[in-house]
Amino acid sequence: MAAKNTPAAPPPEKDSAGKQAQHRSSGVKSTSETLQRLRASVGTLSTMMHKELERTLPWYSRLSADERSALGMVAQNGITAFVSWYEHPSSPSWVLSDVFGTAPTELTRSISLQRALQLIRTVVQVVEDRVPELAAPEDQVDLREAVLRYSREVAFAAADVYARAAENRGAWDTRLEALAVDGILRGENADALQSRISALGWTTHGRFTIMVGPAPSEANALFLATLRRAAGRFAEDVMVGIQGDKLILVLGNVTTPESAYVRLSELFAPGPVVYGPLAATLADATASAQAAFAGIAVVKGWSSAPRPVSADDLLPERVIGGDESARRALLLGIHRPLVAASNGLIETLSSYLQGGHSLEAAARELFVHSNTVRYRLRRVCDVTGWDPLIPREAFVLQTALIVGRLATPAPAKLPAGKQPVKQAGKQVPAAVPLHAAPDGRAATSRSRGKS
């Protein structure tokens, strides 16, 4: 006898504990009674929170009234937003707008991230201490769990606020730094430049140095941060700029220039690196930067140039390249001091350079002893700072002599027939004839013929 097919028993309904577990898996369980108590206690919790902040956080009372108001608004928004979150647990993305609102700017200006977390911890502690009054015994566990989860979301939201603020400040500082470097290169007003670099935290007021060299192909933020840290070991202040394929480093008050320039040049891309002369003021930094750029443009003219090389060591190449400042530097720093020193320094240096750097050849040409030539060349080094016995420095001195000759105006030529004529050890104008009339007037050709 076939067995009758009996309908399958319906699946058992989930018990209330299962429903609660499922609800907890998707969010925090809330009851209407607990929600009503939370809504009714928002004002009380806010008041207690302000008192607790002043009692437990000493720095809170030292803030200005506006700052305390902004932070108090953040804390109060946090309590109000917790009630909504407890009723409808959801993605924490809304926490950033509901809790902080328009206060992130004030928050990051008023306190650090560490203090912001102390503020959040105090607010959470106030709510957690009132859990027995806010929820029935069977709901207190759920409420405590909600407070802990909510504090985690708010802490992450606060970290996000500070991270975004730091990124914005970093981007703004980068733009301001680029404007400051560009202003130095273009020679903008010194007061405006001082205001910009002060906003970047620049404290140095003198001893500026500008280094120019090839920029790496990937000069990203990590590379620039590494460069700033490395430069910070040798200088009090640092600014970095990139213009095309050139990397510009502005240093303030370098402690050990010789070693600092060599170490910093290693961070540039392969190629020549030139540093400008030391600038005493911010206004002089423009001239230093222009000298460095003029040097980097002609440094290939010196095949054995060191890396890095000073722009002052490239004066001959810069003159050939048409740099007017280099021409003035040779004229004012070498030629005119030698002329003023007299004692035959110009003549001795010229003879020595034209005679193939031979002391004996210069001595024969000048009719002096070779020791005299050697002494005068040492005097040239004392006066100018360049040693003619070193081939590279002798080339600089020879360029300075050429620049000085070209800058010296040629003597004015007298008209034809007015050239001076020597007579008995003195010069008399050729226009005055040898047979002059008694009254001093020149005799005519006819009178000279009669005589």
C-alpha positions as CSV (number, residue, x, y, z in Angstrom):
1,M,0.0,0.0,0.0
2,A,1.6,3.2,-1.2
3,A,2.3,5.8,1.4
4,K,0.5,9.0,1.2
5,N,2.5,12.0,0.3
6,T,2.3,14.4,3.2
7,P,3.1,18.0,2.6
8,A,6.5,19.2,3.8
9,A,6.4,20.9,7.1
10,P,6.9,24.6,6.8
11,P,10.3,25.8,8.0
12,P,10.4,27.0,11.6
13,E,10.2,30.6,12.1
14,K,13.3,32.3,13.4
15,D,13.1,33.0,17.0
16,S,13.5,36.5,18.4
17,A,17.1,35.8,19.3
18,G,17.9,35.0,15.7
19,K,16.2,38.1,14.5
20,Q,18.2,40.2,17.0
21,A,21.4,38.5,15.9
22,Q,20.6,39.2,12.2
23,H,19.8,42.8,13.1
24,R,23.1,43.1,15.0
25,S,25.0,41.7,12.0
26,S,23.7,44.6,9.9
27,G,23.8,47.3,12.5
28,V,23.2,48.2,16.1
29,K,19.8,47.3,17.5
30,S,17.8,50.2,18.7
31,T,14.5,50.4,20.6
32,S,12.0,53.2,20.5
33,E,12.3,53.7,24.3
34,T,16.0,54.1,24.2
35,L,15.8,56.5,21.2
36,Q,13.3,58.6,23.1
37,R,15.6,58.8,26.1
38,L,18.5,59.7,23.9
39,R,16.6,62.5,22.1
40,A,15.4,63.9,25.4
41,S,18.9,63.9,26.9
42,V,20.8,65.6,24.1
43,G,20.8,69.0,25.9
44,T,21.8,67.5,29.2
45,L,24.6,65.5,27.6
46,S,25.9,68.6,25.8
47,T,26.0,70.6,29.1
48,M,27.8,67.7,30.8
49,M,30.2,67.4,27.9
50,H,31.2,71.1,28.1
51,K,31.8,70.8,31.8
52,E,33.9,67.7,31.4
53,L,36.0,69.3,28.6
54,E,36.9,72.2,30.9
55,R,37.6,69.9,33.8
56,T,39.7,67.2,32.1
57,L,41.4,69.1,29.2
58,P,43.6,72.0,30.5
59,W,44.2,73.4,27.0
60,Y,40.5,73.7,26.3
61,S,40.1,76.6,28.7
62,R,43.0,78.5,27.2
63,L,41.4,78.7,23.8
64,S,39.6,81.8,22.6
65,A,35.9,82.1,22.8
66,D,35.5,81.6,19.1
67,E,37.6,78.5,19.1
68,R,35.8,77.0,22.1
69,S,32.5,77.8,20.3
70,A,33.6,75.9,17.2
71,L,34.9,72.9,19.1
72,G,31.7,72.9,21.3
73,M,29.6,72.9,18.1
74,V,31.6,69.9,16.8
75,A,31.1,68.0,20.1
76,Q,27.3,68.8,20.2
77,N,26.9,67.8,16.6
78,G,28.6,64.5,17.5
79,I,26.0,63.8,20.2
80,T,23.1,64.7,18.0
81,A,24.5,62.6,15.1
82,F,25.0,59.6,17.4
83,V,21.2,59.5,18.0
84,S,20.5,59.4,14.3
85,W,23.2,56.8,13.8
86,Y,21.9,54.6,16.6
87,E,18.5,54.6,15.0
88,H,19.8,53.9,11.4
89,P,23.4,52.4,11.4
90,S,24.8,53.0,8.0
91,S,28.0,53.8,6.1
92,P,30.3,56.2,8.0
93,S,30.6,58.5,5.0
94,W,28.0,60.9,6.5
95,V,29.9,61.4,9.7
96,L,32.3,63.8,8.1
97,S,29.5,66.2,7.1
98,D,27.1,65.7,10.0
99,V,29.6,65.8,12.9
100,F,32.1,68.3,11.6
101,G,29.9,70.4,9.3
102,T,31.7,73.6,8.4
103,A,34.1,73.3,11.3
104,P,37.1,71.4,9.8
105,T,39.0,74.6,9.0
106,E,38.5,76.0,12.5
107,L,39.2,72.6,14.1
108,T,42.5,72.1,12.4
109,R,43.6,75.7,13.1
110,S,42.7,75.5,16.8
111,I,44.0,72.2,17.9
112,S,46.2,69.3,16.7
113,L,45.0,65.9,15.8
114,Q,46.1,64.6,19.1
115,R,43.9,67.1,20.9
116,A,41.0,66.4,18.6
117,L,41.1,62.7,19.6
118,Q,41.2,63.8,23.3
119,L,38.1,65.8,22.6
120,I,36.3,62.8,21.0
121,R,37.4,60.6,23.8
122,T,35.8,63.0,26.4
123,V,32.6,63.2,24.5
124,V,32.3,59.4,24.2
125,Q,33.1,59.0,27.9
126,V,30.3,61.3,28.8
127,V,27.8,59.3,26.8
128,E,29.1,56.0,28.0
129,D,28.8,57.0,31.6
130,R,25.1,57.9,31.1
131,V,24.2,54.5,29.5
132,P,22.4,53.2,32.6
133,E,20.2,56.2,32.6
134,L,19.6,56.2,28.8
135,A,18.7,52.5,28.2
136,A,16.8,49.7,29.9
137,P,18.9,46.9,31.4
138,E,18.3,44.6,28.4
139,D,19.4,47.4,26.0
140,Q,22.5,48.7,27.8
141,V,24.9,46.2,26.1
142,D,23.7,47.2,22.7
143,L,24.0,50.9,23.5
144,R,27.5,50.5,24.8
145,E,28.4,48.7,21.7
146,A,26.9,51.5,19.6
147,V,28.9,54.1,21.5
148,L,32.2,52.2,20.9
149,R,31.4,51.7,17.2
150,Y,30.4,55.3,16.8
151,S,33.5,56.6,18.5
152,R,35.6,54.6,16.1
153,E,33.8,56.1,13.1
154,V,34.1,59.7,14.4
155,A,37.9,59.1,15.1
156,F,38.4,58.0,11.6
157,A,36.4,60.9,10.3
158,A,38.6,63.3,12.4
159,A,41.7,61.7,10.9
160,D,40.3,62.2,7.5
161,V,39.6,65.9,8.2
162,Y,43.2,66.5,9.3
163,A,44.6,64.5,6.4
164,R,42.6,66.5,3.9
165,A,43.7,69.7,5.6
166,A,47.3,68.7,5.5
167,E,47.0,67.9,1.8
168,N,45.4,71.2,1.1
169,R,48.2,73.0,3.1
170,G,50.8,71.0,1.3
171,A,49.4,71.9,-2.1
172,W,49.1,75.5,-1.2
173,D,52.6,75.6,0.2
174,T,53.9,74.0,-3.0
175,R,52.2,76.7,-5.1
176,L,53.4,79.5,-2.8
177,E,57.0,78.1,-2.9
178,A,56.9,78.0,-6.6
179,L,55.8,81.6,-6.7
180,A,58.5,82.6,-4.3
181,V,61.3,80.9,-6.3
182,D,59.9,82.4,-9.5
183,G,59.8,85.8,-7.9
184,I,63.5,85.6,-6.9
185,L,64.5,84.6,-10.4
186,R,62.5,87.5,-12.0
187,G,63.6,90.1,-9.4
188,E,60.2,91.0,-7.8
189,N,59.8,93.5,-5.0
190,A,61.8,92.4,-2.0
191,D,59.0,93.2,0.4
192,A,56.5,91.0,-1.5
193,L,59.1,88.2,-1.7
194,Q,59.8,88.5,2.1
195,S,56.1,88.2,2.8
196,R,55.8,85.0,0.7
197,I,58.8,83.2,2.2
198,S,57.7,84.2,5.7
199,A,54.4,82.5,5.0
200,L,56.4,79.4,4.2
201,G,58.1,79.6,7.6
202,W,61.4,81.1,6.3
203,T,63.4,82.7,9.1
204,T,66.7,83.6,7.4
205,H,67.2,87.2,6.5
206,G,70.6,86.9,4.7
207,R,73.2,84.6,3.2
208,F,71.2,83.3,0.3
209,T,72.6,80.7,-2.1
210,I,71.0,79.5,-5.4
211,M,71.9,76.2,-6.9
212,V,70.8,75.3,-10.5
213,G,71.1,71.9,-12.2
214,P,69.2,69.3,-14.2
215,A,66.0,68.0,-12.7
216,P,65.3,64.3,-12.4
217,S,62.8,62.9,-14.9
218,E,60.4,62.0,-12.1
219,A,60.6,64.9,-9.6
220,N,57.6,63.8,-7.6
221,A,56.5,64.8,-4.1
222,L,58.6,62.1,-2.5
223,F,61.8,63.3,-4.3
224,L,61.1,66.9,-3.3
225,A,60.5,65.9,0.3
226,T,63.8,64.0,0.3
227,L,65.6,66.9,-1.2
228,R,64.2,69.3,1.4
229,R,65.3,67.0,4.3
230,A,68.8,66.6,2.9
231,A,69.2,70.3,2.3
232,G,67.8,71.0,5.8
233,R,71.0,69.3,7.3
234,F,73.2,72.1,5.7
235,A,71.0,75.2,5.6
236,E,68.5,76.8,8.0
237,D,65.9,77.3,5.3
238,V,65.2,75.6,2.0
239,M,63.0,76.3,-1.0
240,V,62.8,74.0,-4.1
241,G,61.5,75.0,-7.5
242,I,61.3,73.2,-10.9
243,Q,61.2,75.1,-14.1
244,G,61.2,72.8,-17.2
245,D,64.2,70.6,-17.0
246,K,66.0,72.8,-14.4
247,L,65.9,72.1,-10.6
248,I,66.4,75.2,-8.5
249,L,67.5,75.1,-4.9
250,V,67.3,78.2,-2.7
251,L,69.3,77.9,0.5
252,G,69.4,80.2,3.5
253,N,72.4,80.5,5.8
254,V,74.4,77.5,4.7
255,T,76.7,76.4,7.5
256,T,79.4,74.5,5.6
257,P,79.2,75.7,2.0
258,E,82.1,73.5,0.6
259,S,80.7,70.2,1.7
260,A,77.1,71.2,1.5
261,Y,77.2,72.1,-2.2
262,V,79.0,68.8,-3.0
263,R,76.5,66.7,-1.1
264,L,73.5,68.5,-2.5
265,S,74.7,68.2,-6.0
266,E,74.4,64.4,-5.7
267,L,70.6,64.8,-5.6
268,F,70.5,66.5,-9.0
269,A,70.2,64.5,-12.2
270,P,73.4,63.8,-14.1
271,G,74.9,66.9,-15.6
272,P,76.5,70.2,-14.5
273,V,75.4,71.9,-11.4
274,V,76.2,75.6,-10.8
275,Y,75.7,77.7,-7.6
276,G,75.6,81.5,-7.6
277,P,77.6,83.8,-5.4
278,L,76.5,84.3,-1.8
279,A,73.8,87.0,-1.6
280,A,73.8,89.1,1.5
281,T,70.1,90.1,1.2
282,L,67.0,88.9,-0.5
283,A,67.3,91.6,-3.1
284,D,70.8,90.4,-4.0
285,A,69.5,86.8,-4.4
286,T,68.1,87.7,-7.9
287,A,71.6,88.6,-9.1
288,S,72.9,85.3,-7.6
289,A,70.2,83.4,-9.4
290,Q,70.9,85.1,-12.7
291,A,74.6,84.4,-12.4
292,A,73.8,80.7,-11.7
293,F,71.6,80.5,-14.8
294,A,74.1,82.3,-16.9
295,G,76.7,79.8,-15.7
296,I,74.6,76.7,-16.4
297,A,74.1,78.0,-20.0
298,V,77.9,78.1,-20.7
299,V,79.4,75.6,-18.4
300,K,80.0,73.2,-21.2
301,G,82.7,75.7,-22.5
302,W,84.9,74.5,-19.6
303,S,85.4,70.8,-20.3
304,S,87.0,70.0,-16.9
305,A,84.6,72.1,-14.8
306,P,84.0,70.5,-11.3
307,R,80.6,69.5,-10.1
308,P,79.3,71.6,-8.6
309,V,81.0,74.7,-10.0
310,S,80.7,78.3,-8.8
311,A,79.3,80.8,-11.2
312,D,82.2,83.1,-10.4
313,D,84.6,80.4,-11.7
314,L,82.8,80.7,-15.1
315,L,83.4,84.4,-15.6
316,P,85.3,84.0,-18.9
317,E,82.7,81.6,-20.4
318,R,79.9,83.9,-19.2
319,V,81.6,86.9,-20.9
320,I,81.9,85.0,-24.1
321,G,78.2,84.1,-23.8
322,G,77.3,87.8,-23.5
323,D,76.7,88.0,-19.7
324,E,77.0,91.7,-18.9
325,S,77.2,91.0,-15.1
326,A,80.3,88.8,-15.7
327,R,82.0,91.6,-17.8
328,R,81.4,94.1,-14.9
329,A,82.7,91.6,-12.4
330,L,86.0,91.2,-14.3
331,L,86.3,94.9,-14.8
332,L,85.5,96.0,-11.3
333,G,87.0,93.0,-9.5
334,I,90.3,92.5,-11.4
335,H,91.2,95.1,-14.0
336,R,90.5,98.3,-12.0
337,P,92.1,97.1,-8.8
338,L,95.3,96.2,-10.8
339,V,95.3,99.6,-12.4
340,A,94.9,101.3,-9.0
341,A,97.6,99.2,-7.5
342,S,100.1,100.5,-10.1
343,N,103.7,99.3,-9.5
344,G,103.8,97.7,-12.9
345,L,101.3,95.0,-12.1
346,I,99.3,95.3,-15.3
347,E,102.5,95.4,-17.5
348,T,104.0,92.4,-15.6
349,L,100.9,90.3,-15.8
350,S,100.4,91.1,-19.5
351,S,104.0,90.2,-20.3
352,Y,103.8,87.0,-18.3
353,L,100.6,85.9,-20.0
354,Q,101.7,86.9,-23.5
355,G,105.1,85.3,-23.0
356,G,103.7,81.8,-22.6
357,H,103.6,82.0,-18.7
358,S,107.4,82.2,-18.6
359,L,109.0,84.2,-15.7
360,E,112.3,84.5,-17.6
361,A,110.6,85.8,-20.8
362,A,108.6,88.4,-18.9
363,A,111.8,89.5,-17.0
364,R,113.7,89.9,-20.3
365,E,110.9,91.9,-21.8
366,L,110.6,94.2,-18.8
367,F,114.4,94.4,-18.1
368,V,113.9,93.2,-14.5
369,H,115.0,90.2,-12.5
370,S,112.8,87.1,-12.6
371,N,112.4,87.4,-8.8
372,T,110.8,90.8,-9.4
373,V,108.4,89.2,-11.9
374,R,107.6,86.5,-9.3
375,Y,107.0,89.1,-6.6
376,R,104.7,91.2,-8.8
377,L,102.7,88.1,-9.7
378,R,102.2,87.4,-6.1
379,R,101.0,91.0,-5.7
380,V,98.5,90.3,-8.5
381,C,97.1,87.4,-6.5
382,D,96.9,89.5,-3.4
383,V,95.0,92.3,-5.1
384,T,92.6,90.2,-7.2
385,G,92.3,86.9,-5.4
386,W,93.3,85.0,-8.7
387,D,96.7,83.3,-8.9
388,P,98.3,83.8,-12.4
389,L,100.6,80.8,-11.7
390,I,97.5,78.5,-11.9
391,P,96.5,78.0,-15.6
392,R,92.7,78.3,-15.1
393,E,93.0,81.4,-13.0
394,A,95.5,82.8,-15.4
395,F,92.8,82.4,-18.1
396,V,90.4,84.4,-15.9
397,L,93.0,87.2,-15.4
398,Q,93.8,87.3,-19.2
399,T,90.1,87.7,-19.9
400,A,89.9,90.5,-17.4
401,L,92.8,92.3,-19.1
402,I,91.0,92.0,-22.5
403,V,87.8,93.3,-20.9
404,G,89.7,96.2,-19.4
405,R,91.4,97.1,-22.6
406,L,88.0,97.1,-24.4
407,A,86.4,99.2,-21.7
408,T,89.2,101.8,-21.7
409,P,88.4,104.6,-24.2
410,A,91.0,105.1,-26.9
411,P,92.9,108.5,-26.8
412,A,91.3,111.2,-28.8
413,K,93.1,111.8,-32.2
414,L,94.0,115.4,-33.2
415,P,93.1,116.6,-36.6
416,A,95.6,116.4,-39.5
417,G,98.4,118.9,-39.0
418,K,97.7,119.1,-35.3
419,Q,99.9,116.1,-34.2
420,P,102.4,116.9,-31.5
421,V,106.0,117.3,-32.6
422,K,109.0,116.7,-30.4
423,Q,111.5,119.6,-30.2
424,A,114.5,119.8,-27.8
425,G,112.9,117.4,-25.4
426,K,109.4,119.0,-25.4
427,Q,106.3,118.8,-27.5
428,V,105.0,121.7,-29.4
429,P,101.9,121.7,-31.6
430,A,102.9,121.2,-35.3
431,A,100.3,123.9,-36.2
432,V,102.7,126.6,-34.7
433,P,105.4,127.1,-37.3
434,L,109.0,127.3,-36.4
435,H,109.2,130.9,-37.8
436,A,106.5,132.7,-36.0
437,A,105.8,136.4,-36.2
438,P,107.1,138.6,-33.3
439,D,103.5,139.1,-32.1
440,G,103.0,135.4,-31.8
441,R,101.0,135.0,-35.0
442,A,102.1,132.5,-37.5
443,A,103.9,133.9,-40.5
444,T,102.5,133.4,-43.9
445,S,104.2,131.3,-46.5
446,R,105.0,134.4,-48.3
447,S,106.9,136.0,-45.4
448,R,108.7,132.6,-44.8
449,G,109.8,132.7,-48.5
450,K,111.2,136.2,-48.2
451,S,113.1,135.3,-45.1
